[in-house]
Each structure stands twice: as C-alpha cells, then as structure tokens.
C-alpha cells in the first residue's frame, strides 16, 4: 500500500520555466524528389489542408499526386535552395535565435524558445519534448502566420494536441491565433515597403499577395480571406494609397476547384496587358521567405507579368529576421506571457 510518506518520495521534476514554441509550415529536408515526396505526403494528408473524403483522397494522393508532383516541386526548390539549405528553415532558425536572445535580455533563463515545423523537421513532437526536458511547465505556442486559417493555425493546434494527449502531465498552454490587424505588425510591414521605395523608387502599383484557400473553405466559415483583406486595408491606409494602386490578391492555387479571388497571376497578367510599368509585390501572410515567395512570386509571376507586357516585378522580401520584425514578435510574446511571470 502506498502511504503519504512514500508518495512524497515520488520524484517530481521541477517545471518552473516557460517555453515558447515558434512554428511555421515546414520544408523538405533536401531539394530532391524523394525528400519532397516525404514532405508532401505528410502535408497533403492533413485533413485541415485537403477537405475530401479520406478514401477518395488517399487514392488521388498516392496514386497520382505523389507520383507526379515531387519531381516538379524538387526542381522549384532547387532554384531557391541555399548553402544553408531551405530558405524557410534557415530564416526560421535566425528568427528563433534572435527572439531567444531578445527574451533572454529580459527574462534570463526563465523563458526557453524552440522551433517546430508543422510538417517535416524539427517536428512539433520533438520541440515540445525539448521544452519539457528543459523544465517548462507552461508553453506559449506562436504559429508564425499573421492571418488565422483552419489550414494553418488550427492544424498547428491539432499537432500540439496530438502530442500532449499522450503525456501524463501536460503543461499550462496558451496559443496565439494570429495578429493580422495588430498595430505593430502593420507598422513593420509599412516600414518594409517604405525602405524598399527609398532604395528602389516607387513602382506604379503595389500588390499584396496572400496564400489562397479554396472558395469552399471560405464559404464553410474559414475567416482567413477576411483577415487578409483587413491586413491589406490597414497597410494601404498606413501607406496612404488607394485600392486602384494597392490591391490584395491570392496565390498558390492547387487542384481544379475555385479558390478565393482575385488571383495573383491573373491580376499581373491583366496589369501587363494594360501596360502597367514596375510593380512592387509584398506577401504579408508569410513571416519568412520560402518557395512560394522566392520562386512562385519573384520568378514565376515576374515572368508572367513581363510576358504579358508589363514592366519589372520587384519583390519586397518577407519580414524574415529584420530587427523590426524580431522586436515586434518579441513584444507580442511578452504581452502573451502576462500573468505567467
């Protein structure tokens, strides 16, 4: 029989620290068809990403897509791959290090930062276990998606819950569900655009390109497009522009069903036919540059615009590990930790 005295002797690991889990979408480990196939298999099997009957989607995914798409996607990744590997991974590591340093200035060793990718490595499971091993009894999850969507932030929550439901002792948990209209975020975006203009001059128009979602998801209640439009409106107002010269569009369509419009490539094609000159493009939904910004926008869509008769498409880099972005994210974390410290 276990007595009160014997219960007191049970080893209890001290868990007094606070963990900050930074997450992003993910990336293949290598720019090879095999690595891309592993990544796509995990990514596209998520029911938050593709809402189709599982049996039907399994046949399409494994019978068609994973036999065709990896080679094409690997070729695209090879165009943007760096000596440090995937741009998204390299930048995310820079963000992790910079945010950890910023928080350490204020909290010392009481706050610990780990990076996880929703798909691929480092996994959500490995990052949460690292925080547990470092003595974190409270965890703040910050998905680096400014605009909430079930396909991104809700999916991240699923991944966290899938890990924690197997733990005997779970940490106190908080989760940031986006920051699409936060004044600090809008200000950093506006500063980034102005810095680009100061260096390169101002283009005839500014395009705000966000990752798209199927129209069906929006009609079912996903607020993501509305949040993108609000981000766009606030940024446009901060820059003193009108809708004719500063437009919100959506990119990265996949499959045959209609996605939220207007489409980025269609808009650039129309502008090219109108004879619009230089166009500046920023992607406010991406916290770090990746395949969708570096290859799809600055290469593929730049070609579409030029071939349609337009001038030069000038891509404005994501906020990445810029000092202003790191200051903003660190401040956002600081606000979210109130009452825990």
C-alpha positions in Angstrom: 0.0 0.0 0.0 1.3 3.5 -0.9 1.5 5.7 2.1 1.5 9.5 2.2 5.2 9.3 3.1 6.0 7.1 0.1 4.1 9.4 -2.2 6.2 12.4 -1.0 9.3 10.5 -2.2 8.0 10.2 -5.7 10.4 12.1 -8.0 8.9 15.3 -9.3 10.9 17.1 -12.0 10.9 20.9 -11.5 9.0 22.6 -14.3 9.2 26.3 -13.4 10.3 27.6 -16.8 8.2 29.0 -19.6 8.5 27.6 -23.1 7.8 29.5 -26.3 7.1 27.2 -29.3 7.6 29.0 -32.6 6.0 27.2 -35.5 5.9 27.5 -39.3 4.6 25.3 -42.1 7.7 23.3 -42.9 10.0 22.3 -45.7 11.6 19.2 -47.3 14.9 18.2 -45.7 16.5 18.3 -49.2 15.7 19.6 -52.6 15.3 16.1 -54.0 12.2 14.3 -55.3 12.4 11.7 -52.5 12.6 14.3 -49.8 9.9 16.4 -51.4 7.7 13.3 -51.6 8.0 12.6 -47.9 7.2 16.2 -47.1 4.2 16.4 -49.4 2.8 13.1 -48.2 2.6 14.5 -44.6 1.4 17.9 -45.7 -1.3 16.9 -48.2 -2.6 14.1 -46.0 -3.6 16.7 -43.3 -7.5 16.8 -43.4 -7.3 20.5 -42.5 -5.4 21.1 -45.7 -7.4 19.0 -48.0 -11.0 18.5 -47.0 -12.0 15.5 -49.1 -13.3 12.0 -48.2 -10.3 10.2 -46.9 -10.7 7.1 -49.0 -11.0 9.1 -52.2 -8.2 11.5 -51.4 -5.9 8.6 -50.4 -6.3 7.2 -53.9 -5.7 10.6 -55.6 -2.8 11.5 -53.4 -0.9 8.1 -53.5 -2.0 7.1 -57.0 -1.4 10.4 -58.8 0.0 13.4 -57.0 2.9 11.8 -55.2 4.0 10.1 -58.4 4.0 13.4 -60.4 4.4 16.5 -58.2 7.6 15.7 -56.2 9.9 15.9 -59.3 8.4 19.2 -60.4 8.4 20.7 -56.8 12.0 19.5 -56.3 13.1 21.4 -59.4 11.4 24.5 -58.0 13.1 24.1 -54.6 16.5 23.7 -56.3 16.1 27.2 -57.7 15.9 28.8 -54.2 18.0 26.3 -52.2 21.0 27.9 -50.4 24.2 26.7 -48.8 22.3 26.7 -45.5 19.5 24.5 -47.1 15.9 25.6 -47.3 15.4 29.4 -47.1 12.4 28.9 -44.8 14.4 26.7 -42.4 17.5 29.0 -42.4 15.4 32.1 -41.8 13.3 30.4 -39.1 16.4 29.4 -37.3 17.6 33.0 -37.5 14.2 34.1 -36.0 14.4 31.5 -33.3 17.9 32.6 -32.3 17.1 36.4 -32.4 13.9 36.0 -30.4 15.5 33.8 -27.8 18.3 36.4 -27.4 15.7 39.2 -27.1 13.7 37.4 -24.4 16.9 36.4 -22.5 17.7 40.1 -22.1 14.5 40.5 -20.1 13.9 37.1 -18.6 17.3 35.4 -18.4 16.9 31.6 -18.4 13.3 31.6 -17.3 12.0 31.6 -20.9 13.1 29.0 -23.4 12.5 29.1 -27.2 12.1 26.2 -29.5 11.3 26.0 -33.2 9.0 23.4 -34.8 7.6 22.8 -38.3 4.0 21.6 -38.7 5.3 19.2 -41.4 8.8 17.8 -41.6 11.6 18.6 -39.2 12.0 19.7 -36.5 8.7 18.2 -35.6 6.2 19.6 -33.1 6.7 16.5 -31.0 10.5 16.9 -30.8 10.2 20.6 -29.9 7.6 20.0 -27.2 9.7 17.2 -25.7 12.7 19.6 -25.7 10.8 22.2 -23.8 9.7 19.5 -21.3 13.3 18.3 -20.8 14.3 21.9 -20.2 11.8 22.2 -17.3 9.0 24.1 -19.0 5.7 23.8 -17.1 4.0 26.5 -19.2 4.1 26.7 -23.0 3.1 29.5 -25.3 2.6 28.4 -29.0 3.2 31.1 -31.6 2.4 30.0 -35.1 4.1 32.5 -37.4 1.0 33.0 -39.6 -0.3 36.6 -39.1 -3.8 35.6 -40.5 -5.7 32.8 -38.9 -6.9 29.9 -41.0 -8.1 26.4 -40.2 -5.5 25.1 -42.7 -2.6 26.6 -40.7 -3.2 27.7 -37.1 -6.0 25.2 -36.3 -3.8 22.5 -37.9 -0.9 23.6 -35.6 -3.2 23.2 -32.6 -4.1 19.7 -33.8 -0.5 18.8 -33.9 0.2 20.1 -30.4 -2.9 18.4 -29.0 -1.9 15.1 -30.7 1.4 15.2 -28.8 0.1 16.4 -25.4 -2.8 13.9 -25.3 -0.1 11.2 -24.8 1.6 12.9 -21.9 0.8 12.1 -18.3 1.4 15.7 -17.2 0.7 18.4 -19.7 1.9 22.0 -19.4 -0.3 25.0 -19.0 -0.9 26.1 -22.6 -1.6 29.3 -24.4 -1.8 29.8 -28.2 -1.6 32.9 -30.4 -4.3 32.7 -33.0 -2.9 35.3 -35.3 -2.0 39.0 -35.4 -3.4 40.2 -38.7 -4.5 43.6 -37.5 -2.0 44.3 -34.7 -0.8 47.8 -35.0 2.9 46.8 -34.6 2.7 44.2 -37.3 1.1 46.7 -39.8 3.8 49.3 -38.9 6.6 46.8 -39.5 5.1 45.9 -42.9 4.7 49.6 -43.8 8.3 50.3 -42.8 9.5 47.4 -45.0 7.6 48.8 -48.0 8.9 52.3 -47.4 12.5 51.0 -47.1 12.1 49.3 -50.5 10.8 52.5 -52.0 13.7 54.5 -50.6 16.2 52.1 -52.1 14.5 51.4 -55.5 11.9 54.1 -56.1 8.2 53.6 -56.0 6.5 51.3 -58.5 3.4 52.2 -60.4 1.4 49.8 -58.2 1.7 47.7 -55.1 0.4 44.2 -55.0 -0.3 42.4 -51.7 -0.2 38.7 -52.4 -1.5 36.2 -49.8 -1.6 32.4 -50.0 -5.0 31.3 -51.1 -7.5 28.8 -49.9 -10.4 27.1 -51.7 -13.6 29.2 -52.0 -15.4 26.2 -50.4 -13.4 26.6 -47.2 -14.3 30.3 -47.0 -18.0 29.6 -47.5 -17.8 27.0 -44.8 -16.6 29.6 -42.3 -12.9 30.0 -42.5 -12.3 33.7 -41.8 -8.9 33.8 -43.5 -9.7 35.8 -46.6 -11.5 38.5 -44.5 -8.4 38.8 -42.3 -6.2 39.1 -45.4 -8.4 41.9 -46.7 -8.2 43.7 -43.3 -4.5 43.4 -43.3 -4.4 44.8 -46.8 -6.7 47.7 -45.9 -4.7 48.7 -42.9 -1.4 48.5 -44.8 -2.9 50.5 -47.6 -4.1 53.2 -45.2 -0.7 53.3 -43.4 1.0 53.9 -46.8 -1.6 56.5 -47.9 -2.6 54.5 -51.0 -5.9 53.8 -52.7 -7.4 50.5 -53.9 -6.6 51.1 -57.5 -2.8 51.3 -56.8 -2.7 48.8 -53.9 -4.5 45.6 -54.4 -5.0 42.3 -52.4 -4.7 39.1 -54.4 -4.3 35.4 -53.6 -1.7 32.9 -54.9 -0.6 29.2 -54.8 -3.8 27.5 -56.2 -3.8 23.8 -56.1 -6.3 21.5 -57.8 -9.2 22.3 -60.1 -11.8 23.8 -57.8 -12.3 27.6 -57.4 -10.1 29.4 -54.9 -10.6 32.8 -53.3 -10.2 35.6 -55.8 -8.7 37.7 -57.3 -5.8 35.5 -58.3 -2.2 37.0 -58.2 -1.2 35.6 -61.6 -4.4 36.7 -63.2 -4.1 40.2 -61.8 -0.5 40.5 -63.0 -1.4 39.2 -66.4 -4.2 41.8 -66.7 -1.9 44.6 -65.5 0.7 43.6 -68.0 -1.8 43.8 -70.8 -2.8 47.3 -69.6 0.8 48.3 -70.0 1.5 48.9 -66.3 5.1 49.5 -65.6 7.1 48.5 -62.5 5.0 46.7 -59.8 6.1 46.1 -56.2 4.9 42.9 -54.6 4.9 42.0 -50.9 3.5 38.9 -49.3 2.1 39.9 -45.9 1.0 36.4 -45.0 4.5 35.0 -45.0 6.6 35.7 -42.0 9.7 34.2 -43.7 10.7 33.8 -47.4 10.1 30.4 -48.8 9.3 28.6 -52.1 6.0 30.5 -52.5 7.7 33.9 -52.3 11.1 33.3 -53.8 10.2 31.0 -56.7 6.4 31.5 -57.3 6.3 35.3 -56.9 9.8 36.7 -57.7 10.5 34.2 -60.5 7.3 32.6 -62.0 4.9 35.5 -61.6 7.6 38.0 -62.6 7.8 36.1 -65.9 4.0 36.1 -66.3 3.9 39.9 -65.8 6.7 40.6 -68.2 5.4 38.2 -70.9 2.0 39.9 -70.7 3.5 43.3 -71.5 4.2 44.7 -68.0 7.4 46.2 -66.7 9.5 44.8 -63.9 8.1 42.9 -60.9 10.0 43.9 -57.8 9.6 41.5 -54.9 9.8 43.1 -51.4 11.3 40.4 -49.1 9.3 39.0 -46.2 10.0 40.5 -42.8 12.2 37.5 -42.0 14.7 38.3 -39.2 14.7 42.0 -39.7 15.3 43.9 -36.4 11.8 45.5 -36.5 10.2 42.1 -37.0 12.1 40.5 -34.2 11.2 43.4 -31.9 7.6 43.1 -32.8 7.4 39.3 -32.3 9.3 39.5 -29.0 6.9 42.2 -27.9 3.9 40.1 -28.9 5.3 37.1 -26.9 5.9 39.4 -23.9 2.2 40.5 -23.9 1.1 36.9 -24.2 3.2 35.9 -21.2 1.5 38.4 -18.8 0.3 36.7 -15.7 2.7 33.8 -16.1 5.8 35.6 -14.9 
